[in-house]
């Protein structure tokens, strides 16, 4: 793979769930990729042992140590995952405060975007849920003391949430809030099946603040796959995103049962997984960027 392609590869920490952030930073840096996608879950509990909604405040000493480990690795922080959930399970005020806290954390880490999931409808209509999310995000921007930190809405599949399932819906919320630091985070695993992804990418333009490049196999909705292990024409998607002027990183979120690290150590040891991710992502970007229209 070329150095140009490798520099634009990011690895999201879900790829190595059994490791700490410091271990991830060393391993990803040694692999030669350009960026790390930080999961707030690892700032809360060190390791990811299932999914939970982050709500805790991250102690200053944890943020400082994490920043030092990432800086030493030479990696950029492409994104910080995850905040939002303005419709519950907690209160709206607490959710807004959490987003403001993560903006401060992102600033300390040098993160290029904070990924936001606005929350579920919880019995409300689409319009009611959109109004709550717009009000919350507007307040966040009004109160934030870090005007350079960007927030990126990430649409997800319907079985994970019944609000914000397409890139078009995310762009509607972006346009409603109308703030220059609010954009979208494209995830191919979630969005390819909508059937409108390429058109929506063109519409998004410079509102694309980051990209999760994950493959998908119909019938397997619970696992992000490596590029080439599913049906998505990822090179075409990358070229469409590049055509908008995007020049950031492309991050992979390869997912598998963490128990495989111990039961199949040769295949799922962190070093082996990162090597596979790096090879697959590098090959994809070599292909896509070599045929990119300047």
C-alpha positions in Angstrom: 0.0 0.0 0.0 1.2 3.6 -0.6 2.2 5.9 2.2 -0.5 8.4 1.0 -3.2 5.8 1.5 -1.9 4.6 4.8 -1.8 8.1 6.2 -5.5 8.4 5.6 -6.4 5.2 7.4 -8.0 5.5 10.8 -8.7 2.7 13.3 -11.6 3.1 15.7 -10.9 1.6 19.1 -13.8 -0.9 18.9 -11.4 -2.9 16.6 -9.4 -3.9 19.7 -11.9 -4.0 22.6 -9.7 -5.9 25.1 -6.9 -3.3 25.1 -6.5 0.0 26.9 -6.3 3.3 25.1 -2.5 3.5 25.7 -2.1 0.0 24.2 -4.2 0.9 21.2 -2.2 4.1 20.6 1.1 2.2 20.6 -0.3 -0.6 18.3 -2.0 1.7 15.8 1.0 4.0 15.7 3.3 1.0 15.1 1.0 -0.1 12.2 1.7 3.2 10.5 -1.9 4.4 10.1 -2.7 8.1 10.4 -5.4 8.3 13.0 -7.2 6.7 16.0 -10.9 7.0 16.7 -11.3 7.3 20.4 -14.3 5.5 22.1 -15.4 7.3 25.3 -16.2 3.9 26.7 -12.4 3.2 27.0 -12.0 6.5 28.9 -14.7 5.4 31.3 -13.7 1.7 31.8 -10.4 1.0 30.1 -11.9 -1.8 27.9 -15.1 -2.3 25.9 -17.0 -5.3 27.3 -20.3 -4.6 25.6 -22.1 -1.4 24.5 -23.4 1.1 27.0 -24.4 4.8 26.7 -21.6 6.9 28.0 -22.7 9.3 30.7 -19.8 9.7 33.1 -17.5 12.6 33.4 -13.9 11.7 32.4 -11.4 12.6 35.1 -8.8 15.2 34.1 -5.9 12.8 34.8 -7.4 10.2 32.5 -7.8 12.8 29.7 -4.2 14.0 30.3 -2.8 10.5 30.2 -4.7 9.6 27.1 -3.6 12.8 25.3 0.0 11.9 26.2 -0.3 8.4 24.9 -1.8 9.5 21.6 0.7 12.3 21.1 3.6 9.9 21.7 2.1 7.5 19.0 2.1 10.3 16.4 -1.6 9.6 15.6 -4.3 12.2 14.9 -7.6 11.7 16.7 -10.1 11.5 13.9 -13.2 11.4 16.1 -14.5 10.9 19.6 -17.4 8.5 20.1 -20.1 9.1 21.5 -22.6 11.6 23.0 -26.1 12.8 22.5 -29.2 10.8 23.5 -31.2 14.0 24.1 -34.5 12.1 24.4 -33.3 9.8 27.1 -32.7 7.6 29.0 -31.5 10.5 31.2 -32.7 14.1 31.4 -32.2 16.5 28.5 -30.1 18.8 30.8 -27.7 16.0 31.7 -27.4 15.0 28.1 -26.5 18.5 27.0 -24.0 18.8 29.9 -22.4 15.5 28.7 -22.0 16.8 25.2 -20.4 20.0 26.5 -18.1 17.9 28.7 -17.1 15.8 25.6 -16.4 18.9 23.7 -13.8 19.8 26.4 -12.4 16.3 26.2 -12.2 16.4 22.4 -10.4 19.7 22.7 -7.8 18.2 25.0 -7.3 15.2 22.8 -7.2 17.3 19.6 -10.2 15.3 18.1 -11.4 16.4 14.7 -15.1 15.7 15.5 -17.3 14.5 18.3 -19.8 11.9 17.0 -23.4 12.5 18.1 -26.4 10.2 18.3 -29.5 12.4 19.0 -31.5 9.6 20.5 -34.7 7.6 19.9 -38.3 8.8 19.4 -39.5 7.1 22.6 -43.1 7.4 21.5 -42.8 10.9 19.9 -43.1 11.7 16.3 -40.2 12.3 13.9 -40.9 16.1 14.0 -41.0 16.1 17.8 -37.8 14.2 18.2 -36.1 16.4 15.6 -37.2 19.5 17.5 -35.7 18.2 20.8 -32.4 17.4 19.1 -32.3 20.8 17.4 -33.0 22.6 20.7 -30.3 20.6 22.5 -27.7 21.1 19.8 -28.5 24.8 19.6 -28.0 25.1 23.3 -24.7 23.2 23.1 -23.3 25.6 20.6 -24.5 28.6 22.5 -22.8 27.4 25.7 -19.7 25.8 24.4 -16.4 27.6 25.2 -14.5 25.6 22.5 -15.8 27.2 19.2 -13.4 25.2 17.0 -14.7 21.7 18.1 -17.1 20.2 15.6 -20.0 17.8 16.2 -21.0 15.2 13.6 -24.3 13.4 13.4 -24.1 9.7 12.6 -27.2 8.1 11.2 -27.6 4.4 12.1 -29.8 1.5 11.1 -33.5 1.3 12.3 -33.0 -1.7 14.6 -30.5 0.4 16.6 -32.6 3.6 16.7 -36.0 4.8 15.2 -34.7 8.3 14.6 -32.0 9.5 12.2 -31.6 6.5 9.9 -30.5 8.2 6.7 -27.9 10.7 5.7 -30.7 12.8 4.3 -32.4 12.9 7.7 -29.2 13.9 9.4 -28.7 16.7 6.9 -32.3 18.0 7.7 -31.2 18.4 11.3 -27.9 20.0 10.3 -29.8 22.5 8.2 -32.4 23.2 11.0 -29.7 23.9 13.5 -27.7 25.9 10.9 -24.3 26.0 12.7 -21.0 25.8 10.8 -19.6 23.3 13.4 -22.4 20.8 12.9 -22.0 18.2 10.2 -22.4 14.5 9.5 -20.4 11.3 10.0 -20.9 8.9 7.2 -21.0 5.2 8.1 -21.2 2.9 5.1 -22.4 -0.1 7.1 -25.5 1.8 8.2 -26.1 3.8 5.1 -25.5 1.7 2.0 -28.7 -0.2 2.5 -30.8 3.1 2.4 -30.3 3.1 -1.4 -29.6 6.9 -1.5 -26.1 7.1 -0.1 -24.3 8.4 -3.2 -26.9 11.1 -3.8 -26.9 12.0 -0.1 -23.1 12.3 -0.1 -23.2 14.8 -3.0 -25.8 16.8 -1.1 -23.7 16.7 2.1 -20.7 18.3 0.5 -18.4 20.0 3.0 -20.7 18.9 5.9 -18.9 15.5 5.9 -16.7 15.7 9.0 -15.6 12.0 9.0 -16.2 8.6 7.5 -16.6 5.1 9.0 -15.7 2.6 6.2 -17.3 -0.7 7.1 -18.5 -3.5 4.8 -21.8 -5.2 5.1 -23.2 -8.6 4.2 -27.0 -8.9 3.8 -28.4 -11.1 6.5 -25.7 -10.1 9.0 -26.8 -6.9 10.5 -24.8 -7.2 13.8 -21.2 -7.1 12.5 -19.2 -4.4 10.7 -17.0 -6.3 8.2 -13.6 -5.5 6.7 -13.5 -3.8 3.3 -13.9 -6.6 0.7 -15.7 -9.0 3.0 -19.2 -7.7 2.1 -21.2 -6.3 -0.8 -20.7 -2.6 -0.6 -18.8 -1.0 -3.6 -16.6 0.9 -1.1 -14.2 2.3 -3.7 -17.1 4.0 -5.4 -18.3 5.4 -2.1 -14.8 6.8 -1.2 -14.5 8.4 -4.7 -17.9 10.0 -4.2 -16.8 11.4 -0.8 -13.5 12.6 -2.3 -15.5 14.4 -5.0 -17.0 16.6 -2.3 -13.5 17.9 -1.4 -13.2 15.7 1.7 -9.5 15.0 2.5 -9.8 13.5 6.0 -9.3 10.0 7.2 -11.4 6.9 6.6 -11.9 4.9 9.8 -12.7 1.2 10.2 -14.8 -0.3 13.0 -14.3 -4.0 12.4 -16.4 -5.8 15.0 -16.3 -9.3 16.4 -17.0 -11.2 19.7 -14.3 -10.1 22.1 -14.2 -13.7 23.4 -12.4 -14.7 20.2 -9.3 -12.9 21.4 -8.8 -15.7 23.9 -10.5 -18.6 22.0 -8.8 -17.9 18.7 -5.6 -16.0 19.7 -3.7 -16.4 16.4 -6.6 -14.9 14.4 -8.0 -12.4 16.8 -5.0 -11.2 18.9 -5.0 -7.4 18.7 -1.8 -7.3 16.6 -3.4 -9.8 14.0 -6.6 -7.8 13.9 -4.9 -4.5 13.4 -2.7 -6.0 10.6 -5.8 -7.2 8.8 -7.6 -3.9 9.2 -4.5 -1.9 8.0 -4.0 -4.2 5.0 -7.7 -4.1 3.9 -8.1 -0.4 4.4 -4.8 0.4 2.7 -5.8 -1.7 -0.3 -9.2 0.0 -0.6 -7.8 3.5 -0.4 -5.0 2.6 -2.9 -7.7 1.6 -5.3 -10.1 4.5 -4.7 -7.6 7.3 -4.6 -5.6 6.1 -7.6 -8.7 6.6 -9.8 -10.0 9.7 -8.0 -11.0 12.6 -10.1 -8.7 15.5 -9.0 
